[in-house]
Amino acid sequence: AKVVEFSPVFSYPLDSIPCDSLNSLWVGGSVQVRFDDRTDAKVVVSVDGAEGTYIWKALDVNSYIKAYSNWWPVPFEFIIPCHEIKENSWLKVYLWNTDGKSGHIDDFEVTLAGVGN
């Protein structure tokens, strides 16, 4: 997929995860990226509720690119403490192409796991 500003978004309702029996939620995965030049693009994980985004974490992808105009894997992992997750919230994972440079993504994988007490 070509990424102009935002990639397609992985969205997941967090009410379906039994956070009352967990300490944290582990969000991990990888995405293949291809940029023609240096980029400030980021893999973003956010948690959104009725009031908007209240947890936001990002990982710069440029440090994973070894040569431009080639595909490179960008692994990511984030920890979200369960006590910070509010009711009726959604987890979102996406690539934010902050500088609008020519970029593409492929093989976008997201894994969720609970970290117990």
N, C-alpha and C positions, 0 to 999 in steps of 0.2 A: 504494500500500500504506500502510495506517495503521502508524505507528511508535509502539509503546508504549514499549519500552526499546531494542530492537535491530531494525534493518531486516533483510530477507533479506540473506544474506551471499554475496558472490562469493568462491569458493574455487578456488585453482589450485595444482596440485602443481609446486613449483619444480624438482624433479629433471628435468622435461621441458625445461628451458631450459638451453642450453649455456653456463653461467656461466663455465666455465674459459677461454672465449675472449672474455669481456666484462669491462669495468671495473665497470659498474653496470647495474642494472635500473631503468628509468623506468616508473613506474606513474602513469597519468593518466586523466582522464575527467571526467565531470560527472554531476550528479544534480539533478533538479528538486525543490525542497522547498516545502512550504506549512505555515506555523505561524501560529496565531492570535495569538501574543504573543511577546515576546522569549524566546529560547531559548539554552541552553548546549549544544545538540546539536553533534556533531562528526562529520566524515567521518574514519573510522579506517582506516589500513593497518597490518596486523600480519603478522609472519612467525612461524609456530608450528612447533615441533619436538616431539620426544618429551618434552622437559622442560617444555613449555608455550611461552608467548609470549616471544620473546627480542628482537624488534624491534617497536616500537610507535610510530607517528607519527599525529598528529591535526591536523585543520584545523577551526576554529570556523566554523559556517555563518552565524551571526547577522549578520556583517558584509556578507554578500551579500544579505540581505533588505532591500528598500527600503520595503516596506509590508506589514504583516501581513495575513493572510487572503488572500494572493495567491501565485501560483506564481513562484518565482525560481530561475534556474540557479545552481548552485554548482560552478564548475570546480575541479579539484584536480590536483595533481601532486606526486609524491614520488620521491626517488632513494634506492635501496637499494644500497649497495656490495656487489658480488658476493662479495668476500672474507669478508663477515659472514654469508653464507647457508650454513647447515649442511645436510648430507644429510637426505633424507626430511622436508623442510620444506614447509609450505603457506603461500601468500600468501592473506590474507583482507582484503576491502574491504567496509565496511559503515557505516551511519549509527548512531551511539550517541546516543540521546535521553536524555542524562544527567539532565535535570530532569523528565522524564515529561510535559512540556507536550503538548497536542494537536498532532500533526504527521503529515504525509503525505509520501511520496516518489513519484516517477514518473521514467520515462526514465533509469534508472540505467545509465550506460555506463562501462566500464573498458577501458583499452587498456594493453598491456604492450609495451615496446620495449627492446632491448638497446643499451647504449652501449659501443662498442668501445674497443679499446686505443689 
